[in-house]
Amino acid sequence: MTARRVALICTGVAVVMVATPFVFLGSTRAVAITALISAVAGVAAVGIAVWAALRQPTADEASPSRTSLGEMSNRISGTVHGDAVQARDIDGDVRFDRPG
């Protein structure tokens, strides 16, 4: 299941959870219940944001193996002003020495 589909499902569930008390309860009680639901959702969102920020990529995500890359093709189109580098693997610094 893609992240987009999960996000859409979670949004739909949240909307239903917030709207349901208004249908079955009076507005005073519904406001209190939906405030509690919203607070819990906010805390969960902060937790997910912290988890996403601290998540370390696995070795496969950080640098794919050379065999998984296969043949690569790089292309620059349009007008390029300045220096450009096209490379598959670079080990070390890339420097452009400009006079002046």
N, C-alpha and C positions, 0 to 999 in steps of 0.2 A: 504494500500500500504506500503510495507516495505521500510526501509531507504535505502537499497541497490538499489531498483528499482528507488526511487526518485533520488538518486545520479547519476545513469546511465542515466536517462532521462535528468537531468540538464546538465550533461556533453555533451550529444548529442546535446542539444539545443545550448550550448555555442560554440561547434565546428561549427555548422551550421551558427551561428551569426557571427563568426569571418571569416569563409570562404566565405560567400555570397558577401561581398564587392569586393573581388578579382575577382569574376566571372563577376560582372556587372559594375565595375568601373575600372579606370586605377590604376596601382599599387601605385602611389603617394597618391591619395585620399583614396585608400583602407587602406594604412598603417596608415593614420591619423584616420580613422574611427575605425579600429581594435584596435588602441592604446587607444582610448576613451572607447571602449567596454571592453577592458582588465582592464583598470583602475577602471571602475564601478564594474566589477566582483571582483576585488581585494578588494575594499572597502566593498562589500557585504560579501565576505568571512571572512574578519576581524570581521564584525558585527556578523556573525553567530558563529564564534569561541568564541567571548566574551559572546554571549548569552548562548552557550553550557557550557562555564566555570562557569558562574554565576548561571546557572539553578539549583534550589533546587529540590531534589526529593520529590514527594508527599508522604503522609503518607503510602499509599499502596506500593509504590516502596521501601521506606526505611525499613520497617519492615512488612512483610506479617503477617496476622493474623494466629493464631495457627490452626484455622479450615481450612484455605486455604492450609496449609502445608501438612495436612494429615499425614500419616505414613511416616517416613523417615528411610533410611537405609544408614549407613556409612560403608565404607570398606577401609582398608589400605592394599595395596598389595606391594610386593617387599620387599627390605631390608630397614629398617628404622634405621638410626643412630641418636640417641638422643631421646628427649621426643616427645610424640604425644598426642593430646587430640581429642577425638571424642565426641561431645555433640550436643544436639538439642538446648537447651536454656541455656545460661550462664548469671548469674546475678552477676556481680562483677569481681574481678581479678582472673586470673589463674596464679599460681606461681609454679615453680619447684625449690625446695630447694636442691641444690647440696652441698655435703660436700666439704670443701676444701677451 
